[in-house]
Amino acid sequence: MEFISENKISEELVNSFDEEMTFELAKRVKEDEYKTSFDGLNDWHLLRALAIKRPELKSNYIHLLDKEPFDEN
């Protein structure tokens, strides 16, 4: 199942998620066994979008999201 096309996460996609779908997404992110790094990044961005738009779904998976700001220095 491809969740992200053309690097865009639609509101419709985010709203279609339920607890089971979120669990499966979080499981993939945690296991981090993707064919390409872009596949993992796409799932991570989707999980992040769910955390922002559907906070009721992410409470058990917030530890999978990077909460620290990125510092290039």
Protein Blocks (a to p, Z undefined) as FASTA:
>chain_A
ZZbgghiacfklmmmpcfklmmmmmmmmmnopafbfklmmmmmmmmmmmmmmmmmlmmmm
mmmpcfbdcdfZZ
